[in-house]
Amino acid sequence: MVRGKVQMKRIENASSRQVTFSKRRNGLLKKAYELSVLCDADVALIIFSSKGRLYEFSSSNMQKSIEKYLEVTKDRISGVELEQNIQRLKHETAVMSKKIELLENSQRNLLGNNLGSCSMDELEQIENRLERSINSIRARKDQLYKDETEKLISKEKFLLNENQKLRKKIGLKQNQEYCVFIQLITTHLFITSP
């Protein structure tokens, strides 16, 4: 009796799936054992069932086999990651180069260079951008003037207040000096009178 080719898809019947799993698992474990004995190979096999149950075989220590695997594949994985990073960086570089080229063209256009190839619509867009830029510059300039004017007005008020305080101090001092002077004259006249 010739066995038919098994179609590779999930077995829908749960009991049939479990029977197939058990038979194939046992066959796989047997082949792993035979490979390790016949060929003196270091073989490690890990199987998890659909219910999460662990089945394993190792011709030596499983932990040592896993560590050896990680050590060997570390460089390979690093190489793959490195290649992926290189490809990603090349792509990003190409995208950035295109953006830089577009920005440089835009800058040349805004400076009035390289306008010969521009259409009427493009020229109007450039003109609108320049007008918006000029309006933005003027608004910022006006704000700076306003801020500076407010600072100067505040400083002027402070200086006027300080000036007034100093005048009061000088006025009191002059008034006190005048009173002392009058007292001296009066005293002098009183002392010198016949």
Buried (B, 14 or more C-beta within 10 A) or exposed (E): EEEEEEEEEEBEEEEEEBEEBEEEBEEBBEEBBEBBEEEEEBBBBEBEEEEEEEBEBBBEEBEEBEEBEEEEEEEEEEEEEEEEEEEEEEEEEEEEEEEEEEEEBEEEBEEEEEEEEBEEEEEEBBEEEBEEEEEEEEEEEEEEEEEEEEEEEEEEEEEEEEEEEEEEEEEEEEEEEEEEEEEEEEEEEEEEEE
